[in-house]
Amino acid sequence: MTPPVVLAVAGTDSGGAAGLAADLATVGHLGCHAACAVTAVTAQDTTGVHAIHAVPVTAVAQQVDAVVGDLPVAVVKTGMLGTPDVVRLVADRLGHLPVVVDPVLAATSGAALGDDVVAAAYVDHLLPAALVATPNLDEARTLAGRDAPAPELAARLADLGCAVVLTGGAEWRPGALTATCTDWLCEPGGTATALRHPAVATTADHGTGCTYASALAARIAHGEALADAARTAAAYVSARLADSSGWRLGRGRGPVSHLSPTIQEEPA
């Protein structure tokens, strides 16, 4: 059968952990054809981002037009967009399609990949046009312009017009042997719902956010409802983290596994 097409609009990671490396591998693993538009080229490894070379907005537009003019794009997934012009371009050229926005503003290492002007462009242009956004807690605080509990932030961002899956880190409880991660799903006009899944103890987690958003986009492209897709994507990422938990690659935060999974992961 002809696979659905997911268009990833993002930057590269020369270390092969995040960005388009994660997007293309994840989308392919989950049974979709991955197309791409490169927004930036980074010199990056497990220790940090050493240089960023932005692709001119006209070149990004040409890539986007080439893909959508030829392929039946089912879902768009965005990662590092880098400049407000590219953020607006994606909203204008691709907002008629289901868009999964990973609002990348910083790398795992802490390096800035988008400033306050980029964050404002997300809020004013792209999030209102998107299907769903997948910020982590820090990104949600920046986009919302305030510090608040995660459920409140998810609801505040959903008021912009898109659904939100605010991805969460591990939550340790007294006496617990394992940790639980809690994501918060909120649709426009609704209240946030907790989506809990087991945490994986590993520092090989570079690229986790990109992998999650790409898995979410792939499952939506296959026709899954948003809540089901969010759970399936979380289960996929947990399995990938477990796969790489024993790896010793690089001097910093190692890459999450993008080796082909040998079994079909199911929601936790």
Buried (B, 14 or more C-beta within 10 A) or exposed (E): EEBBBBBBBBBBBBBBBBBBBBBBBBBBBBEBBBBBBBBBBBBBBBEBBEEBEBBEBEEBBEBBEEBBEEEEBBBBBBBBBBBBBBBBBBBBBBBEBBBBBBBBBBBBBEEEBBEEEBBBBBBBBBBBBBBBBBBBBEBBBBBBEEEEEBBBBBBBBBBBEBBBBBBBEEEEEEEEEEBBBBBBBBBBEEEBBEBBBBBBEBEBBBBBBBBBBBBBBBBBBBEBEBBEBBBBBBBBBBBBBBBBBEBEBBEBBBBBBBEEBEEEBEBB
